Amino acid sequence: MAQGRNDELITVLDIGTSKVCAMIVRKPDGSDLQVLGTGQRESKGISRGYIADMAQTEAAIRAAVEQAERIAGVNIESAWVGFSAGGLVSKVTTIEADLGGYRIEKAHIRDLHMAGLKSIDPEGMEILHAHPTLYTLDGLQGVKNPLGLHADQLGVDIHAVLTERSPLRNLDHCVRSAYLSVDGVVASPVATGHAILSAEERELGVALVELGAGVTNVSLFAGGMLVGLMSIPFGAADITDAVATEFGMRRSLAERIKCFHGSATTSPRDNHDMIEIAQVTDDEAGESPRITRAQLITIIRERLEDLMGQVGGALDEMGFTGPVGRQVVLTGGGAEMKGIADFAQGALGRTVRTGRPTALAGLPEAHSGPAFATLAGLARFAAEGPADLRVMENQVQLVTTAKGGSLWARFMAAFKSEY
């Protein structure tokens, strides 16, 4: 029998291309999050973050949630859900208000936020998030909190994350079909940033590259906030498929060989280390074919070169250049490959590290790696309750739309002006 609603309990669902994960946490007053139970099932109804089979996706959600409930010893009724489809789009709207030298009050900021939200043109898409980022006072960029200051003109950049409506509705329908209400839908990069990046990294500027099974999300953080986002329809599963196709083996075997023997870097022994493989056919006559580790690594590196080329292009397009914004953090299941940080550092020409989620009390070791960063991030996002302009009430507008360049470029200009 379901228990009554417990406001201390938070349930999160990460519905990805390769796996569906659920986690139930408790948030005691004055303490950090405590994990009560986790569940995981293979995801068979998802393709590149999009739901391709309702029945299979619903079954995976139910199984993952039931496993987490059994371990936690509670029944849950609602969940926060991560959205990782490749159709995520980042958009920035810049607006300004004429204040005539008056002292900035909460009402001014609220009106500015509301006008910014209304000025976002979704172009037929759904707004997932709308967060205020950098403020501008009389031309001074990079102001975090203008409250109490005097200004003739106050501006703000509103960063919105948008997605296509149909995939979002399909996700909502699957969760509700599993007898769960939806507390909120969170874009995967937004959640992952809460779990992986330190406050200082988000402040100084960093790129987060989430290597999922079917999608790679590239997001920029600066001034403590998400300021840019692009999705690449390529992931770790594409590397697995390349291995399976090249050597004529089943996907499951290709994944195992990639994980246990694969690497993004080479070594002198690669030509001597042999790997036994099983053919796709059921013919068991004769010896099992073998390949060298060098052959396997060659295929992996070819696909990684393609991926890093696209990642580098996305970083350049979003303006992630210059001497300050050069650090890249890799996470997601693909980031667990041996040597991938070194490979990415050489390919991107930037400092690269692999990010693991900040530890949560009671989190199993199996769920503490980069592949589960989004799951941990969803819990932290839900617990911290960041303000989203979409839930604010409509207010009277006193502002006008203003033109602005890249949000990353605006942050860099403000950063450089302080040194």
Residue pairs with C-beta under 8 A, 6 or more apart in sequence:
1 75
2 75
2 77
3 74
3 75
5 77
6 74
8 26
8 27
8 28
9 24
9 25
9 26
9 36
9 74
9 76
10 24
10 25
10 26
10 27
10 33
10 80
10 379
10 382
10 383
11 22
11 23
11 24
11 25
11 65
11 68
11 76
11 78
11 79
11 80
11 180
12 22
12 23
12 25
12 79
12 80
12 81
12 82
12 375
12 378
12 379
12 382
13 20
13 21
13 22
13 61
13 64
13 65
13 79
13 80
13 81
13 82
13 175
13 180
13 378
14 20
14 21
14 22
14 82
14 84
14 188
14 372
14 374
14 375
14 378
15 43
15 46
15 57
15 60
15 61
15 81
15 82
15 84
15 171
15 174
16 43
16 46
16 49
16 82
16 84
16 212
16 213
16 214
16 374
17 43
17 46
17 47
17 48
17 49
17 84
17 212
17 213
17 214
17 215
17 235
17 237
18 42
18 43
18 212
18 213
18 214
18 236
18 237
18 333
19 40
19 41
19 42
19 43
19 213
19 371
20 40
20 41
20 42
20 43
20 46
20 57
20 60
20 61
20 63
20 64
21 38
21 39
21 40
21 64
21 367
21 372
21 375
22 38
22 39
22 40
22 61
22 64
22 65
22 67
22 68
22 79
23 35
23 37
23 38
23 39
23 68
23 367
23 375
23 376
23 378
23 379
24 35
24 36
24 37
24 38
24 68
24 69
24 72
24 74
24 76
25 33
25 34
25 35
25 36
25 360
25 379
25 383
26 33
26 34
26 36
27 33
27 34
27 383
28 34
32 360
32 361
33 360
33 361
33 379
33 380
33 383
34 360
34 361
34 362
35 360
35 361
35 362
35 363
35 364
35 379
36 71
36 72
36 73
36 74
36 362
37 67
37 68
37 69
37 70
37 71
37 72
37 73
37 74
38 67
38 68
38 71
38 363
38 364
38 367
38 375
39 63
39 64
39 65
39 66
39 67
39 68
39 69
39 71
40 64
40 67
40 367
41 60
41 63
41 64
41 67
42 60
43 57
43 60
44 53
44 56
44 57
44 60
45 51
45 52
45 53
45 54
45 55
45 56
45 57
45 58
45 59
45 60
46 52
46 57
46 214
47 214
48 85
48 86
48 214
48 215
48 233
48 235
49 83
49 84
49 85
49 86
49 87
49 167
49 212
49 214
49 215
50 85
50 86
50 87
50 167
50 170
51 57
51 167
51 170
51 171
51 174
54 170
54 173
54 174
54 177
57 174
58 174
58 177
58 178
61 174
61 175
61 178
61 180
62 178
62 179
65 76
65 79
65 178
65 180
68 76
69 75
69 76
76 180
77 180
77 181
78 180
78 181
78 182
78 183
79 175
79 180
79 181
79 182
79 183
80 182
80 183
80 184
80 185
80 186
80 378
80 379
80 381
80 382
81 171
81 172
81 175
81 182
81 184
81 185
81 186
81 378
82 185
82 186
82 187
82 188
82 191
82 374
82 375
82 378
83 128
83 163
83 167
83 168
83 171
83 185
83 186
83 187
83 188
84 187
84 188
84 212
84 215
84 217
84 374
85 163
85 164
85 167
85 215
85 231
86 214
86 215
86 231
86 232
86 233
87 163
87 164
87 167
87 231
88 128
88 161
88 162
88 163
88 187
88 188
88 189
88 217
88 229
88 231
89 125
89 161
89 162
89 163
89 229
89 231
90 159
90 160
90 161
90 162
90 219
90 228
90 229
90 230
91 120
91 159
91 160
91 161
91 162
92 133
92 157
92 158
92 159
92 160
92 227
92 228
92 404
92 406
92 407
93 116
93 119
93 120
93 157
93 158
93 160
93 401
94 155
94 156
94 157
94 158
94 401
94 402
94 403
94 404
95 112
95 115
95 116
95 119
95 155
95 156
95 158
95 399
95 400
95 401
95 402
96 136
96 153
96 154
96 155
96 399
96 400
96 401
96 402
97 108
97 111
97 112
97 115
97 153
97 154
97 155
97 398
97 399
97 400
98 152
98 153
98 398
98 400
99 108
99 151
99 152
99 153
99 154
100 152
101 150
101 151
101 152
102 108
102 150
102 151
103 148
103 149
103 150
104 146
104 147
104 148
104 149
104 150
104 151
104 154
105 147
106 147
107 395
108 154
108 398
109 146
109 147
109 154
109 156
110 392
110 395
111 395
111 396
111 397
111 398
111 399
112 154
112 155
112 156
112 399
113 132
113 156
113 158
113 389
113 392
114 389
114 392
114 394
114 395
114 397
115 397
115 398
115 399
116 130
116 132
116 156
116 158
116 389
116 399
117 130
117 158
117 389
117 390
117 392
118 394
118 397
119 158
119 401
120 127
120 130
120 158
120 160
122 160
122 162
123 162
124 165
125 162
125 163
125 164
125 165
126 162
126 163
126 164
126 165
126 168
127 160
127 161
127 162
127 390
128 160
128 161
128 162
128 163
128 168
128 185
128 186
128 187
129 159
129 160
129 161
129 186
129 187
129 190
129 388
129 390
130 158
130 159
130 160
130 161
130 388
130 389
130 390
131 158
131 159
131 160
131 225
131 226
131 386
131 387
131 388
131 389
132 156
132 157
132 158
132 159
132 389
133 156
133 157
133 158
133 159
133 223
133 225
133 226
133 227
133 407
134 141
134 142
134 143
134 144
134 156
134 157
134 223
134 225
134 227
134 407
134 410
134 411
134 414
135 142
135 143
135 144
135 145
135 146
135 154
135 155
135 156
135 157
136 143
136 153
136 154
136 155
136 156
136 157
137 143
137 146
137 149
137 151
137 153
137 154
137 155
138 151
138 152
138 153
139 153
140 414
141 410
141 411
141 413
141 414
141 417
142 223
142 410
142 411
142 413
142 414
142 415
142 417
142 418
143 149
144 223
144 224
146 154
155 402
155 404
157 227
157 404
157 407
157 410
158 389
159 225
159 226
159 227
159 228
159 407
161 187
161 189
161 190
161 226
161 229
163 187
168 185
171 185
172 182
172 185
175 182
176 182
183 382
184 382
186 378
186 381
186 382
187 229
188 210
188 212
188 217
188 374
189 208
189 210
189 217
189 219
189 226
189 229
190 219
190 226
190 377
190 381
191 374
191 377
191 378
191 380
191 381
192 208
192 210
192 217
192 331
192 332
192 373
192 374
192 377
193 202
193 208
193 219
193 221
193 226
193 377
194 377
194 380
194 381
194 384
195 357
195 358
195 373
195 374
195 376
195 377
195 380
196 208
196 329
196 331
196 355
196 356
196 357
196 358
196 373
196 377
197 206
197 208
197 221
197 329
197 355
199 224
201 221
201 327
201 329
202 221
202 222
202 223
202 224
202 225
203 222
203 223
203 224
204 222
204 324
205 220
205 221
205 222
205 324
205 325
205 327
205 408
205 411
205 412
205 415
206 220
206 221
206 222
206 325
206 327
206 328
206 329
207 218
207 219
207 220
207 221
207 315
207 320
207 325
207 327
207 328
207 329
207 350
208 217
208 218
208 219
208 220
208 221
208 328
208 329
208 331
208 355
209 216
209 217
209 218
209 311
209 328
209 329
209 330
209 331
209 332
209 344
210 216
210 217
210 218
210 219
210 331
210 332
210 373
210 374
211 235
211 236
211 307
211 330
211 331
211 332
211 333
211 334
211 335
211 340
212 235
212 236
212 332
212 333
212 334
213 235
213 236
213 237
213 333
213 334
214 233
214 235
214 237
214 238
215 231
215 232
215 233
215 234
215 235
216 231
216 232
216 234
216 235
216 307
216 310
216 311
216 332
216 334
217 229
217 230
217 231
217 232
218 229
218 230
218 231
218 232
218 311
218 314
218 315
218 318
219 226
219 228
219 229
219 230
220 226
220 227
220 228
220 229
220 315
220 318
220 320
220 325
220 408
221 227
222 325
222 407
222 408
222 411
222 412
222 415
223 411
223 414
227 407
227 408
227 411
228 318
228 319
228 320
228 406
228 407
228 408
230 314
230 317
230 318
232 307
232 310
232 311
232 314
234 306
234 307
234 310
235 334
236 332
236 333
236 334
236 337
238 303
239 258
239 299
239 300
239 303
239 304
239 334
240 251
240 254
240 255
240 258
241 251
241 254
242 299
242 300
242 302
242 303
243 249
243 254
243 257
243 258
243 262
243 296
243 299
243 300
244 250
244 251
244 253
244 254
246 299
247 254
247 277
247 289
247 291
247 295
247 296
248 279
248 280
249 257
249 277
249 278
249 279
249 280
250 278
250 280
253 277
253 278
257 275
257 277
257 296
258 296
258 300
258 337
259 336
259 337
261 273
261 275
261 293
261 296
262 296
262 297
262 300
262 337
262 338
263 293
263 297
263 300
263 337
263 338
263 339
264 297
264 300
264 301
264 304
264 337
264 338
264 339
264 340
264 342
264 343
264 344
265 297
265 338
265 339
265 342
265 343
266 294
266 297
266 301
269 293
270 292
270 293
270 294
270 297
271 292
271 293
271 294
272 292
273 292
273 293
273 294
274 290
274 291
274 292
274 293
275 290
275 291
275 292
275 293
275 296
276 288
276 289
276 290
277 288
277 289
277 290
277 291
278 288
279 288
279 289
300 337
301 343
304 340
304 343
304 344
304 347
305 347
308 343
308 344
308 347
308 348
309 347
311 344
311 348
312 347
312 348
315 321
315 328
315 348
315 350
318 406
318 408
319 406
319 408
319 409
319 412
320 408
322 412
324 412
324 415
324 416
325 408
325 412
326 350
326 351
327 350
327 351
327 352
327 353
328 344
328 345
328 348
328 350
328 351
328 352
328 353
329 352
329 353
329 354
329 355
330 340
330 341
330 344
330 352
330 353
330 354
330 355
330 370
331 354
331 355
331 356
331 370
331 373
332 370
332 371
332 373
332 374
333 370
333 371
334 340
335 341
335 354
335 355
335 370
335 371
336 354
336 369
336 370
336 371
340 354
341 352
341 353
341 354
342 352
344 352
345 351
345 352
354 370
355 370
355 373
356 368
356 369
356 370
356 373
357 368
357 370
357 372
357 373
357 375
357 376
357 377
358 376
358 380
359 368
360 376
360 379
363 376
367 375
404 410
